[in-house]
Every structure is written in structure tokens, then in C-alpha cells.
């Protein structure tokens, strides 16, 4: 499983404040930890500007075949592309798209809504834990034949 760092799509009038950057930066390590506890071998990508830009811009979420190619380059069977979209200082959405690297097909997407201050680490941790559980469910419900690309 490849889980790149979370991309930030901050639509507020004062984007990318330090507290938001810290919150966004804490999400991927937390999701990785929860997935590892669930038995996944989670790979952190090396510094890869193209991958980071693909996550942040939403390109990898909109193009599962490109996300799958990135996962294959990292020798991973799955990729979870996570973006934090912040339309307001009052709340944000943390959205995940899961793609099977073998077939290039989407296994699904989901999101959690976080309400409250950016510095609320407990809230952010609960959101990351919930997203990890949803990633696991999406992978587990993907039939092996479809995941392997059979029956296209």
C-alpha cells in the first residue's frame, strides 16, 4: 500500500497557515500507523514532486490509472490518495480515493468532515483512524478477480 502525504486544497481567504500545514502533515502518518496496525505494509513515498503535485491538484484522484502507475513504481498493490479540502475555517473534508495498482481501477472513495479548530489533534486523529478503517473496507470488499483486472 502506497500512501503519499496528504495534499492540501485550502480555499480560504488566508490559505496554508502554519496550523493548517501542521494538521495536514499529521494525517498521513496517522493513517499509515492505523493501516499498519491492521496488517498492511504501508510505504511512504520518497520525495517526489510529481506525486505530491498529483495528490494536491486532485489529478491522481481523477485519474486512477495515473495513481495506479505511481503505486506500481513504488512496488505497491494499492494506493490511497488523500486530500484535505478546506472551504472554510470552520470545517474541512479529508477525502480518500483508493486505487488498485494491478488493475488501475478505483476501489472507491470516502471522506470525513472535521469541524472545529485546526489545532484539535484528537479530532484529527479520530478522522485519520476512521479513514484508515474505510480504506481497509474498500480494499476488502474489492473482489479478487476485479482487483487483478480479470473480466474487463
SEPA-326241 format. One line per field, with one value per residue: x negated, y negated, z of N, C-alpha, C in turn; residue number from 1. Coordinates in nm, 4 decimals, padded with zeros to 6 digits. Last residue first. Example, Ala and Ser with C-alpha at 12.3 -4.5 7.8 and 13.67 -1.06 7.14 Angstrom:
BEGIN
npx c(-01.2850_-01.3190)
npy c(00.2250_00.5690)
npz c(00.7080_00.7800)
capx c(-01.3670_-01.2300)
capy c(00.1060_00.4500)
capz c(00.7140_00.7800)
cpx c(-01.2900_-01.3200)
cpy c(-00.0030_00.3300)
cpz c(00.7870_00.7800)
nr c(2_1)
***
This chain:
BEGIN
npx c(01.2416_01.1828_00.9181_00.7816_00.7530_00.9926_01.1686_01.0939_01.1382_01.3599_01.3299_01.3548_01.0999_01.0773_01.2756_01.1882_00.9482_01.0562_01.1987_00.9905_00.8671_01.0712_01.0673_00.8133_00.8469_01.0394_00.8919_00.6921_00.8465_00.9322_00.6866_00.5901_00.6938_00.6078_00.8239_01.1432_01.4211_01.4805_01.4203_01.5593_01.4192_01.4956_01.4099_01.4177_01.2941_01.1195_01.0544_00.8042_00.5670_00.4941_00.2841_00.3511_00.6587_00.7124_00.9136_00.9243_01.0493_01.0603_01.1649_01.2890_01.3448_01.4587_01.4120_01.2819_01.3610_01.2897_01.0410_00.9561_00.6961_00.6667_00.5035_00.5029_00.3619_00.2952_00.1678_-00.0675_-00.3873_-00.6261_-00.6300_-00.5210_-00.2588_-00.1709_-00.1744_00.0215_00.2469_00.2691_00.3302_00.5768_00.7422_00.7734_00.8628_00.6572_00.4456_00.5304_00.5389_00.3209_00.2043_00.1258_-00.0481_-00.2432_-00.3526_-00.4506_-00.6375_-00.8181_-00.8947_-01.0696_-00.9223_-00.6205_-00.5843_-00.3797_-00.2663_-00.1259_00.1410_00.2501_00.3506_00.1254_00.1038_00.3227_00.2350_00.0048_00.1195_00.2734_00.0583_-00.0803_00.1374_00.1797_-00.0047_00.0124_00.2489_00.1604_-00.0422_00.1066_00.2678_00.0813_-00.0258_00.2058_00.3168_00.4948_00.7240_00.9651_00.9675_00.9129_00.6655_00.5875_00.3099_00.2492_00.0581_-00.1885_-00.0791_-00.0818_-00.0642_-00.0853)
npy c(00.7782_01.0086_00.9017_00.7334_00.7895_00.6942_00.8763_01.1034_01.0246_00.7506_00.5366_00.5256_00.4595_00.1928_00.0694_00.1249_-00.0258_-00.2821_-00.2958_-00.2954_-00.5356_-00.7165_-00.6852_-00.7880_-01.0513_-01.1372_-01.1122_-01.3053_-01.5389_-01.5375_-01.5657_-01.8137_-02.0997_-02.3134_-02.4026_-02.3588_-02.2148_-01.9213_-01.7236_-01.4564_-01.2161_-01.0161_-00.7989_-00.5733_-00.2785_-00.1507_-00.2055_-00.0226_00.0817_00.3386_00.2981_00.0972_-00.0254_-00.3105_-00.5301_-00.8514_-01.0524_-01.3696_-01.5597_-01.8841_-02.1173_-02.4220_-02.6927_-02.8209_-02.6504_-02.4514_-02.2444_-01.9177_-01.7078_-01.3922_-01.0935_-00.7901_-00.4883_-00.2095_00.1281_00.2658_00.1225_00.0274_-00.2273_-00.1970_-00.1319_-00.3843_-00.5219_-00.3757_-00.4440_-00.7137_-00.6851_-00.5583_-00.7438_-01.0555_-01.2003_-01.1662_-01.2822_-01.5552_-01.7130_-01.8583_-01.6874_-01.4615_-01.5737_-01.6826_-01.4423_-01.3292_-01.5248_-01.5198_-01.3107_-01.1637_-00.8370_-00.7349_-00.4706_-00.1878_00.0572_00.3487_00.4026_00.4617_00.2677_00.1223_-00.0012_-00.1732_-00.3410_-00.4556_-00.5898_-00.7808_-00.9270_-01.0242_-01.1827_-01.3936_-01.5916_-01.7820_-01.9100_-02.0380_-02.2054_-02.3638_-02.4914_-02.6425_-02.8151_-02.8422_-02.8085_-03.1172_-03.3080_-03.2473_-02.8947_-02.6592_-02.4346_-02.1409_-01.9438_-01.5927_-01.3831_-01.1645_-00.8390_-00.5243_-00.2102_00.1176)
npz c(-01.7649_-01.6238_-01.4065_-01.2397_-00.9771_-00.8807_-00.9877_-00.8420_-00.5694_-00.5096_-00.2448_00.0275_00.1178_00.0337_00.1868_00.4492_00.4545_00.4289_00.6696_00.8552_00.7825_00.8520_01.1318_01.1868_01.1035_01.2916_01.5273_01.4755_01.4749_01.7422_01.8720_01.7906_01.7003_01.5478_01.4024_01.5687_01.3792_01.2006_00.9276_00.7619_00.5462_00.2571_-00.0199_-00.2989_-00.4742_-00.6225_-00.9627_-01.1448_-01.2124_-01.1463_-00.9656_-00.7891_-00.7084_-00.5076_-00.3259_-00.2043_00.0577_00.2138_00.4604_00.4776_00.7457_00.9080_00.9501_00.7521_00.4434_00.2690_00.2296_00.1872_00.1803_00.0210_-00.0605_-00.2111_-00.1779_-00.3789_-00.3897_-00.4239_-00.5001_-00.6138_-00.6984_-00.9470_-00.8702_-00.7872_-01.0294_-01.1659_-01.0159_-01.0802_-01.3494_-01.3291_-01.1997_-01.1987_-00.9842_-00.8043_-00.9411_-00.9451_-00.7268_-00.6504_-00.4569_-00.6123_-00.7981_-00.6323_-00.5310_-00.7719_-00.8450_-00.6289_-00.3948_-00.1515_-00.1342_00.0300_00.2484_00.2509_00.4653_00.4790_00.7114_00.9604_01.1166_01.1717_00.9240_00.9419_01.1492_01.0273_00.8083_00.9440_01.0596_00.8368_00.7198_00.9183_00.9670_00.7674_00.8394_01.0759_00.9702_00.7959_00.9837_01.1254_00.9199_00.6411_00.3777_00.3000_00.3681_00.2563_00.1598_00.0347_00.0092_-00.0186_00.0314_00.0427_00.2502_00.1095_-00.0148_00.0447_-00.0954_00.0000)
capx c(01.2569_01.3217_00.9855_00.8082_00.6444_00.8695_01.1718_01.0882_01.0027_01.3430_01.2977_01.4769_01.1544_00.9880_01.2793_01.3151_00.9456_00.9633_01.2717_01.0902_00.7927_01.0335_01.1866_00.8457_00.7487_01.0691_01.0135_00.6560_00.7739_01.0298_00.7709_00.5219_00.7552_00.5151_00.7176_01.0163_01.3514_01.5298_01.3646_01.5682_01.4648_01.4434_01.4845_01.3699_01.3936_01.1910_01.0856_00.9441_00.5868_00.5967_00.2759_00.2400_00.5840_00.6969_00.8325_00.9551_00.9566_01.1147_01.0479_01.3153_01.2735_01.4590_01.4963_01.2056_01.3906_01.3634_01.0842_01.0172_00.7742_00.6613_00.5793_00.4743_00.4680_00.2588_00.2755_00.0531_-00.2724_-00.6095_-00.6723_-00.6605_-00.3448_-00.1805_-00.2596_-00.1165_00.2012_00.2428_00.2060_00.4679_00.6944_00.7134_00.9461_00.7917_00.4425_00.5119_00.6555_00.4046_00.2561_00.2191_00.0668_-00.1592_-00.2920_-00.3493_-00.5285_-00.7373_-00.8607_-01.0339_-01.0360_-00.6978_-00.5873_-00.5012_-00.2415_-00.2621_00.0923_00.1793_00.4498_00.1847_00.0011_00.3230_00.3564_-00.0059_00.0215_00.3406_00.1591_-00.1472_00.0832_00.2828_00.0098_-00.1064_00.2440_00.2685_-00.0745_-00.0014_00.3278_00.1617_-00.1071_00.1477_00.1911_00.4614_00.5872_00.9035_00.9993_00.9896_00.7159_00.6629_00.3932_00.2487_00.1889_-00.1477_-00.1566_-00.0013_-00.1337_00.0000)
capy c(00.6404_00.9802_01.0039_00.6865_00.8347_00.6289_00.7384_01.1071_01.0510_00.8915_00.5471_00.5548_00.5926_00.2955_00.0609_00.1813_00.1194_-00.2304_-00.2981_-00.1873_-00.4095_-00.6999_-00.6483_-00.6496_-00.9658_-01.1390_-01.0312_-01.1640_-01.4993_-01.5318_-01.4470_-01.6923_-01.9902_-02.2567_-02.3296_-02.4282_-02.2597_-02.0518_-01.7661_-01.6003_-01.2520_-01.1357_-00.8313_-00.6924_-00.3648_-00.0656_-00.2632_-00.0566_-00.0596_00.3211_00.4047_00.0734_00.0991_-00.2545_-00.4084_-00.7694_-00.9480_-01.2803_-01.4796_-01.7467_-02.0709_-02.2775_-02.6205_-02.7990_-02.7468_-02.5644_-02.3363_-02.0329_-01.7855_-01.5387_-01.1681_-00.9309_-00.5696_-00.3465_00.0307_00.3188_00.1363_00.1703_-00.2062_-00.2440_-00.0275_-00.2739_-00.5684_-00.3758_-00.3046_-00.6751_-00.7541_-00.4894_-00.6260_-00.9657_-01.1998_-01.1234_-01.1379_-01.4797_-01.6284_-01.9139_-01.8194_-01.4485_-01.4959_-01.7726_-01.5407_-01.2592_-01.4908_-01.6393_-01.3012_-01.2975_-00.9279_-00.7676_-00.6163_-00.2517_-00.0762_00.2980_00.3586_00.5657_00.3581_00.1988_00.0964_-00.0667_-00.2602_-00.3792_-00.4822_-00.6782_-00.8626_-00.9340_-01.0631_-01.2964_-01.4848_-01.6976_-01.8322_-01.9394_-02.1048_-02.2814_-02.4014_-02.5424_-02.7111_-02.8952_-02.7446_-02.9749_-03.3075_-03.3745_-03.0081_-02.7574_-02.5354_-02.2245_-02.0486_-01.7184_-01.4418_-01.2677_-00.9640_-00.6346_-00.3387_00.0000)
capz c(-01.8147_-01.6587_-01.4866_-01.3753_-01.0642_-00.8385_-01.0368_-00.9888_-00.6197_-00.5469_-00.3870_-00.0483_00.1488_-00.0202_00.0402_00.4000_00.4744_00.3274_00.5419_00.8585_00.7710_00.7112_01.0557_01.2228_01.0362_01.1484_01.5079_01.4924_01.3539_01.6331_01.8973_01.7451_01.7768_01.6451_01.3328_01.5460_01.4988_01.2432_01.0557_00.7820_00.6794_00.3227_00.1007_-00.2293_-00.4123_-00.5278_-00.8329_-01.1139_-01.2424_-01.2495_-01.0651_-00.8821_-00.7208_-00.6418_-00.3202_-00.3216_00.0142_00.1110_00.4277_00.4365_00.6265_00.8830_01.0444_00.8750_00.5483_00.2133_00.3348_00.1209_00.2753_00.0132_00.0406_-00.2389_-00.1190_-00.3432_-00.3727_-00.4875_-00.4106_-00.5877_-00.5592_-00.9387_-00.9282_-00.6910_-00.9192_-01.2161_-01.0193_-00.9413_-01.3119_-01.3995_-01.1262_-01.2981_-01.1050_-00.7658_-00.9153_-01.0689_-00.7497_-00.7569_-00.4198_-00.4999_-00.8447_-00.7117_-00.4408_-00.6932_-00.9366_-00.6545_-00.5367_-00.2008_-00.1220_-00.0898_00.2394_00.2005_00.4113_00.4633_00.5805_00.8874_01.0567_01.2821_00.9641_00.8408_01.1672_01.1523_00.7869_00.8632_01.1437_00.9311_00.6529_00.8807_01.0672_00.7743_00.7157_01.0792_01.0721_00.7415_00.8842_01.1970_00.9841_00.7645_00.4186_00.2848_00.4207_00.2184_00.2455_-00.0415_00.1022_-00.1112_00.0899_-00.0310_00.2212_00.2039_-00.0209_00.0945_-00.1004_00.0000)
cpx c(01.3517_01.3438_01.1279_00.8749_00.6662_00.7544_01.0434_01.0889_00.9931_01.2051_01.2764_01.4521_01.2781_01.0475_01.1926_01.3227_01.0732_00.9603_01.1843_01.1675_00.8891_00.9554_01.1538_00.9675_00.7772_00.9755_01.0523_00.7778_00.7370_00.9627_00.8729_00.6045_00.6985_00.5715_00.6246_00.9104_01.2169_01.4565_01.4155_01.5131_01.4652_01.4915_01.4274_01.4598_01.3304_01.2961_01.1598_00.9578_00.7276_00.6119_00.3737_00.2342_00.4764_00.6142_00.8323_00.8593_01.0123_01.0086_01.0998_01.1819_01.3168_01.3730_01.4927_01.2843_01.2981_01.3861_01.1553_01.0809_00.8243_00.7454_00.5556_00.5645_00.4259_00.3825_00.2156_00.1689_-00.1523_-00.4985_-00.6599_-00.7168_-00.4924_-00.2720_-00.2779_-00.2135_00.0568_00.1886_00.1686_00.3332_00.5810_00.6564_00.8971_00.8817_00.5791_00.5161_00.6417_00.5336_00.3519_00.2855_00.1714_-00.0344_-00.1978_-00.2771_-00.4149_-00.6175_-00.7658_-01.0158_-00.9912_-00.8193_-00.6704_-00.4826_-00.3739_-00.2471_-00.0556_00.1275_00.3835_00.2881_00.0533_00.2189_00.3634_00.1154_00.0106_00.2461_00.2327_-00.0488_00.0081_00.2246_00.1021_-00.0951_00.1259_00.2623_00.0332_-00.0402_00.2229_00.2253_-00.0261_00.0716_00.1250_00.3260_00.5377_00.7597_00.9271_01.0238_00.7806_00.7353_00.4547_00.3440_00.1708_-00.0179_-00.1105_-00.0882_-00.0376_-00.0894)
cpy c(00.6351_00.8387_00.9591_00.7897_00.7939_00.6662_00.6660_00.9659_01.0505_00.9146_00.6933_00.5654_00.6259_00.4339_00.1700_00.1781_00.1838_-00.0784_-00.2476_-00.1813_-00.2914_-00.5709_-00.6294_-00.6009_-00.8186_-01.0489_-01.0257_-01.0739_-01.3520_-01.4848_-01.4290_-01.5664_-01.8572_-02.1424_-02.2591_-02.3393_-02.3204_-02.0901_-01.9059_-01.6306_-01.4040_-01.1409_-00.9610_-00.7199_-00.4889_-00.1474_-00.1611_-00.1161_-00.1065_00.1759_00.3818_00.1776_00.0797_-00.1269_-00.3437_-00.6516_-00.8783_-01.1791_-01.3665_-01.6794_-01.9279_-02.2460_-02.4694_-02.7155_-02.7208_-02.6777_-02.4566_-02.1198_-01.9072_-01.5988_-01.3175_-01.0139_-00.7156_-00.4144_-00.1066_00.2192_00.1872_00.1957_-00.0600_-00.2233_-00.0680_-00.1640_-00.4579_-00.4218_-00.2965_-00.5329_-00.7217_-00.5539_-00.5521_-00.8421_-01.1017_-01.1118_-01.0846_-01.3291_-01.5418_-01.8358_-01.8756_-01.5828_-01.4767_-01.7009_-01.6338_-01.3574_-01.4210_-01.6086_-01.4157_-01.2921_-01.0627_-00.8531_-00.6513_-00.4026_-00.1412_00.1645_00.3216_00.5276_00.4642_00.2980_00.1833_00.0402_-00.1470_-00.2882_-00.3931_-00.5607_-00.7527_-00.8595_-00.9717_-01.1703_-01.3720_-01.5818_-01.7353_-01.8499_-01.9970_-02.1714_-02.3108_-02.4433_-02.6036_-02.7822_-02.8110_-02.9363_-03.1630_-03.3869_-03.1342_-02.8822_-02.6482_-02.3280_-02.1328_-01.8173_-01.5743_-01.3312_-01.0609_-00.7600_-00.4453_-00.1232)
cpz c(-01.9303_-01.7074_-01.5169_-01.4639_-01.2093_-00.9305_-01.0004_-01.0464_-00.7722_-00.6077_-00.4218_-00.1989_00.0659_00.0002_-00.0224_00.2476_00.4198_00.3347_00.4274_00.7266_00.7699_00.6898_00.9080_01.1441_01.0645_01.0704_01.3607_01.4724_01.3600_01.5040_01.7856_01.7687_01.7278_01.7271_01.4298_01.4811_01.4647_01.3704_01.0853_00.9204_00.6859_00.4664_00.1578_-00.1108_-00.3520_-00.4536_-00.7480_-00.9741_-01.2130_-01.2942_-01.1790_-00.9923_-00.8272_-00.6339_-00.4581_-00.3181_-00.1092_00.0714_00.3398_00.4081_00.5977_00.7616_01.0265_00.9754_00.6672_00.3138_00.2733_00.2279_00.1996_00.1236_00.0214_-00.1481_-00.1351_-00.2861_-00.3497_-00.4858_-00.4894_-00.4845_-00.5179_-00.7983_-00.9237_-00.7432_-00.8157_-01.1074_-01.0668_-00.9357_-01.1674_-01.3676_-01.1960_-01.2285_-01.2107_-00.8884_-00.8725_-01.0435_-00.8735_-00.7780_-00.5241_-00.4732_-00.7376_-00.7629_-00.5167_-00.6014_-00.8618_-00.7436_-00.5678_-00.3524_-00.1766_-00.0561_00.1172_00.1993_00.3737_00.3916_00.5875_00.7503_00.9690_01.2312_01.0783_00.8738_01.0651_01.1714_00.9106_00.8397_01.0674_01.0217_00.7499_00.8183_01.0218_00.8710_00.7178_00.9566_01.0777_00.8404_00.8221_01.0999_01.0572_00.8348_00.5392_00.3443_00.4175_00.2681_00.1982_00.0394_00.0231_-00.0253_-00.0209_00.0335_00.1480_00.1559_00.0875_00.0937_-00.0515_00.0000)
nr c(152_151_150_149_148_147_146_145_144_143_142_141_140_139_138_137_136_135_134_133_132_131_130_129_128_127_126_125_124_123_122_121_120_119_118_117_116_115_114_113_112_111_110_109_108_107_106_105_104_103_102_101_100_99_98_97_96_95_94_93_92_91_90_89_88_87_86_85_84_83_82_81_80_79_78_77_76_75_74_73_72_71_70_69_68_67_66_65_64_63_62_61_60_59_58_57_56_55_54_53_52_51_50_49_48_47_46_45_44_43_42_41_40_39_38_37_36_35_34_33_32_31_30_29_28_27_26_25_24_23_22_21_20_19_18_17_16_15_14_13_12_11_10_9_8_7_6_5_4_3_2_1)
***
